[in-house]
Amino acid sequence: MDTALQPPLAPDVQRLLEEHSSKELLRLAVVGSVDDGKSTLIGRMLYECDGLFEDQISAVRRASAKRAAARTEATPPTVPPELLAQGLKAAAGAEEEELDFSLFTDGLRAEREQGITIDVAYRYLSTPRRKIIIADTPGHLQYTRNMATGASTADAGVILVDARLGVLPQTRRHAYIASLLGIPYLAVAVNKMDLVDFDRATFERIGSELVDFAHTLGFEGVRLFPVSASRGDNITRPSARTPWHEGGTLLGWLESLPHQRRLDGAPFRFPVQYVLRPHQDYRGLAGQVASGTVRVGDEVQVLPSGRRTRVAGIDTFDGPLEEASATASVTLRLADEVDASRGDMLAHVDSPPQALHQLEAMLVWFGEQPLDVSRRYLVKQATRTAPAQVERVLWRKELEDLSEQPAESLALNDIGRVRLVCRRPLLVDAYRENRRTGAFIVIDALTHDTVGAGMVLGPAETGARGAVEASLVSAEERRARLGQVGTLVLLPATPDAASRAFELERRLFDLGRHVAAVQGDVEVALALAGAGLVALVHAEAPQTRRALRAEARDAGLTWLELEATEDLERQVDRIVNARESSP
Amino acid sequence: MSNDALAKTSHLTELEAESIHILRETVAEFANPVMLYSIGKDSQVLLHLARKAFHPAPLPFPLLHVDTTWKFRDMYTFRDAFVAKHGLRLLVHQNRRALAEGINPFDHGSQKYTHAMKTQALLEALAAHGFDAAFGGARRDEEKSRAKERVFSFRDRHGQWDPRRQRPELWNLYNGRVDAGESMRVFPLSNWTELDVWHYVLRERIPVVPLYFAAERPVIDRGGTLLMVDDERMRLKPGEKPTLRRVRFRTLGCYPLSGAIDSSATTVEAVIHEMIHARQSERQGRLIDHDEEGSMELKKREGYF
């Protein structure tokens, strides 16, 4: 049954495979407004890089013919059979221009019906050096949200400009969002050059205006290309129609860009994703190296606890490693039995991330409902999810002129600077230093929608409000007054959990304990235990149970988890004799 | 392909790390995940990645085969041998009622058949076991509506996909929050292409069903589609007579609905060689995609994978 064992490879197959195996991944975001020719540009790139199959091309030929027919209201022409039969290469030249390249990329029914692009799509392209993942981000509908989505992972961006129209406000907006999301390299494709007779002066006028602007945004490199997406000039082939252009082709530029160097150079960050514990003798912290490099023997610390230990081993399915760099998914074993679980982060002792409860961030708002500063949201950053509140909007970016405007809130597609307060500390770097650990998403706790994307700027200055959050009554004083230790008790998720909680409450009350039963609400449970009570929590949702454990741990509360197999007496006994312990 | 220096910089290694991240993230965030197992090459790659993600622990979820009862015999043989060899937990689910009603690909047409035996069966199985996340091996390069699908693809209480209500997905931060009854389809191979999959099969020496390799097989040519006569249930039209042809399959499903291609590729590298020069897309041999334009999108809205 094993078909894997193969005879030696033929030399030409070997060469093809080696070529394919040594390719680097490059993630690209292509942005442009309606009618800038973005779908056409992407379709053209796929077509010229052999990223399309013959039947896909045939389908597009048929659809192109239909569309052309619909436009002219002529009888639908049948596609010449010789065209269908012709290979991809043979179709170069005049016939190519009959193809509507945008049809290669607009995939949903509504998109084809309306001739528009409504959502981010991903395309795949292979060049001799690169595998390129293209985020095809529609510019007009909810452009901020879509652009941010595509740009979040991109190593490079391409912005389209219509040569006839020049630099428009939307071009500036696109460049601004690209820089905000940290795309290091930007190309501006001045498209439809065929419609301005490949005029050099037009190109240079648009170019110098954009380059001046882009430099203020802090890109590492900005390049300009005079192109015609529908005719194929300077996209994968140099154009004879722009002899004055010495900047090469768009594809040549994509192949020349450095690869992921920012992640490699940053300090080591390892968000703990999942704890592997197949048996008592093995405890591995599974995760993906977010940035930097770790070696066996390195001294590391676990955050937020700050406990120090050494890396005892780096394990993979394929055997142990001596070192691991971004973005490898590995499993780390530590030299000591230090407490580390999902949501924690490992870093070298000399360059830890910041553990911040209060921080300032740039926020792109996606929610249909505007940002509500009185409401609790959830923030997911690296592998940690924490309840959070956007305490204040400092300003909103006016995308028309990129000015900063005072604002109370953010509406759909708004971008602003905010002050965020999290109940558990986030382990972060500034986004401009580290796109992996400086990024977060905002989730609506009720609807579960992803309503925002955030980029950490740094710690918020601690104002008066931060200071009063610390209670003036210590846990020791509460203990002395109440004669008990505030404890969180999590009941097993059984169908009778609620009635069991009330039974326990009654028994413990009769024994003189200060006790209360809580259903599901993490915040209430934490507040009660923090105030010195025994809080009996029953919650069915695994997410709630996890959140409770994580938060009890961060708050340093005494923790007890009851077992479904225990009878009432045993449970009462355990609670009464609870020793201080953390989950 | 054991050149470590190459392997280190390869995009395959990066895709692998990304997929493992997605697998672990799902298991960490959901209470009851399952992996859809269709016995195809993508399933084999996904399973291999899952074993890597949780090594040295066993897989923290079962496999689910939604069985139409019309798969190729070789697929069942392969499935049982592979599962036994690696000690995997496999659940097999069939739509019993549809079977009792005699629904089959010949009398009921591919649409009705697929809806009953695949979509309905899948939804039944997910509900019966209370799975809140289901891994699938779908790739975005397969089909245009797939290109729009998220890695974490939210499904409502009825298992339905709404392309206009997808959650934005940024960086590698996946929003895995669902309410009771809702679920997530998770696609760790989203960013892989067909070539990547085959290359990885070669690099990792992943076993796949022999039907992917050329052999003499009894086939009929039905309107340009080569169908293999895999057992006596195949309905032949008047004048149709199976002939032996050297064929293989690029994609595997139910045998009466899977078209073969003429080929002489008997090894993984020969398959790759052939594919690099191929000019037909993979799903071109899949009859169920061609019922009408956009048919994959419609199926997914109803709950199809």
Boltz contact constraints between the chains, C-beta under 6 A:
constraints:
  - contact:
      token1: [A, 1]
      token2: [B, 81]
      max_distance: 6.0
  - contact:
      token1: [A, 2]
      token2: [B, 207]
      max_distance: 6.0
  - contact:
      token1: [A, 3]
      token2: [B, 207]
      max_distance: 6.0
  - contact:
      token1: [A, 3]
      token2: [B, 208]
      max_distance: 6.0
  - contact:
      token1: [A, 4]
      token2: [B, 205]
      max_distance: 6.0
  - contact:
      token1: [A, 4]
      token2: [B, 207]
      max_distance: 6.0
  - contact:
      token1: [A, 6]
      token2: [B, 267]
      max_distance: 6.0
  - contact:
      token1: [A, 9]
      token2: [B, 269]
      max_distance: 6.0
  - contact:
      token1: [A, 13]
      token2: [B, 269]
      max_distance: 6.0
  - contact:
      token1: [A, 13]
      token2: [B, 273]
      max_distance: 6.0
  - contact:
      token1: [A, 16]
      token2: [B, 276]
      max_distance: 6.0
  - contact:
      token1: [A, 20]
      token2: [B, 199]
      max_distance: 6.0
  - contact:
      token1: [A, 21]
      token2: [B, 6]
      max_distance: 6.0
  - contact:
      token1: [A, 21]
      token2: [B, 10]
      max_distance: 6.0
  - contact:
      token1: [A, 22]
      token2: [B, 6]
      max_distance: 6.0
  - contact:
      token1: [A, 23]
      token2: [B, 11]
      max_distance: 6.0
  - contact:
      token1: [A, 25]
      token2: [B, 11]
      max_distance: 6.0
  - contact:
      token1: [A, 25]
      token2: [B, 14]
      max_distance: 6.0
  - contact:
      token1: [A, 53]
      token2: [B, 279]
      max_distance: 6.0
  - contact:
      token1: [A, 53]
      token2: [B, 280]
      max_distance: 6.0
  - contact:
      token1: [A, 53]
      token2: [B, 281]
      max_distance: 6.0
  - contact:
      token1: [A, 54]
      token2: [B, 279]
      max_distance: 6.0
  - contact:
      token1: [A, 54]
      token2: [B, 280]
      max_distance: 6.0
  - contact:
      token1: [A, 55]
      token2: [B, 280]
      max_distance: 6.0
  - contact:
      token1: [A, 55]
      token2: [B, 281]
      max_distance: 6.0
  - contact:
      token1: [A, 55]
      token2: [B, 284]
      max_distance: 6.0
  - contact:
      token1: [A, 56]
      token2: [B, 281]
      max_distance: 6.0
  - contact:
      token1: [A, 107]
      token2: [B, 144]
      max_distance: 6.0
  - contact:
      token1: [A, 107]
      token2: [B, 145]
      max_distance: 6.0
  - contact:
      token1: [A, 107]
      token2: [B, 147]
      max_distance: 6.0
  - contact:
      token1: [A, 107]
      token2: [B, 148]
      max_distance: 6.0
  - contact:
      token1: [A, 108]
      token2: [B, 163]
      max_distance: 6.0
  - contact:
      token1: [A, 109]
      token2: [B, 294]
      max_distance: 6.0
  - contact:
      token1: [A, 109]
      token2: [B, 297]
      max_distance: 6.0
  - contact:
      token1: [A, 119]
      token2: [B, 148]
      max_distance: 6.0
  - contact:
      token1: [A, 121]
      token2: [B, 147]
      max_distance: 6.0
  - contact:
      token1: [A, 121]
      token2: [B, 148]
      max_distance: 6.0
  - contact:
      token1: [A, 122]
      token2: [B, 140]
      max_distance: 6.0
  - contact:
      token1: [A, 122]
      token2: [B, 147]
      max_distance: 6.0
  - contact:
      token1: [A, 124]
      token2: [B, 141]
      max_distance: 6.0
  - contact:
      token1: [A, 124]
      token2: [B, 193]
      max_distance: 6.0
  - contact:
      token1: [A, 131]
      token2: [B, 11]
      max_distance: 6.0
  - contact:
      token1: [A, 133]
      token2: [B, 191]
      max_distance: 6.0
  - contact:
      token1: [A, 145]
      token2: [B, 168]
      max_distance: 6.0
  - contact:
      token1: [A, 149]
      token2: [B, 168]
      max_distance: 6.0
  - contact:
      token1: [A, 149]
      token2: [B, 170]
      max_distance: 6.0
  - contact:
      token1: [A, 152]
      token2: [B, 170]
      max_distance: 6.0
  - contact:
      token1: [A, 152]
      token2: [B, 171]
      max_distance: 6.0
  - contact:
      token1: [A, 273]
      token2: [B, 24]
      max_distance: 6.0
  - contact:
      token1: [A, 274]
      token2: [B, 24]
      max_distance: 6.0
  - contact:
      token1: [A, 274]
      token2: [B, 28]
      max_distance: 6.0
  - contact:
      token1: [A, 276]
      token2: [B, 57]
      max_distance: 6.0
  - contact:
      token1: [A, 278]
      token2: [B, 56]
      max_distance: 6.0
  - contact:
      token1: [A, 278]
      token2: [B, 57]
      max_distance: 6.0
  - contact:
      token1: [A, 286]
      token2: [B, 24]
      max_distance: 6.0
  - contact:
      token1: [A, 288]
      token2: [B, 21]
      max_distance: 6.0
  - contact:
      token1: [A, 317]
      token2: [B, 52]
      max_distance: 6.0
  - contact:
      token1: [A, 317]
      token2: [B, 55]
      max_distance: 6.0
  - contact:
      token1: [A, 327]
      token2: [B, 17]
      max_distance: 6.0
  - contact:
      token1: [A, 328]
      token2: [B, 17]
      max_distance: 6.0
  - contact:
      token1: [A, 329]
      token2: [B, 17]
      max_distance: 6.0
  - contact:
      token1: [A, 329]
      token2: [B, 20]
      max_distance: 6.0
  - contact:
      token1: [A, 329]
      token2: [B, 21]
      max_distance: 6.0
  - contact:
      token1: [A, 342]
      token2: [B, 28]
      max_distance: 6.0
  - contact:
      token1: [A, 366]
      token2: [B, 168]
      max_distance: 6.0
  - contact:
      token1: [A, 380]
      token2: [B, 173]
      max_distance: 6.0
  - contact:
      token1: [A, 439]
      token2: [B, 171]
      max_distance: 6.0
  - contact:
      token1: [A, 441]
      token2: [B, 170]
      max_distance: 6.0
  - contact:
      token1: [A, 441]
      token2: [B, 173]
      max_distance: 6.0
  - contact:
      token1: [A, 443]
      token2: [B, 175]
      max_distance: 6.0
  - contact:
      token1: [A, 448]
      token2: [B, 177]
      max_distance: 6.0
  - contact:
      token1: [A, 450]
      token2: [B, 167]
      max_distance: 6.0
  - contact:
      token1: [A, 450]
      token2: [B, 168]
      max_distance: 6.0
  - contact:
      token1: [A, 450]
      token2: [B, 175]
      max_distance: 6.0
  - contact:
      token1: [A, 453]
      token2: [B, 170]
      max_distance: 6.0
  - contact:
      token1: [A, 542]
      token2: [B, 31]
      max_distance: 6.0
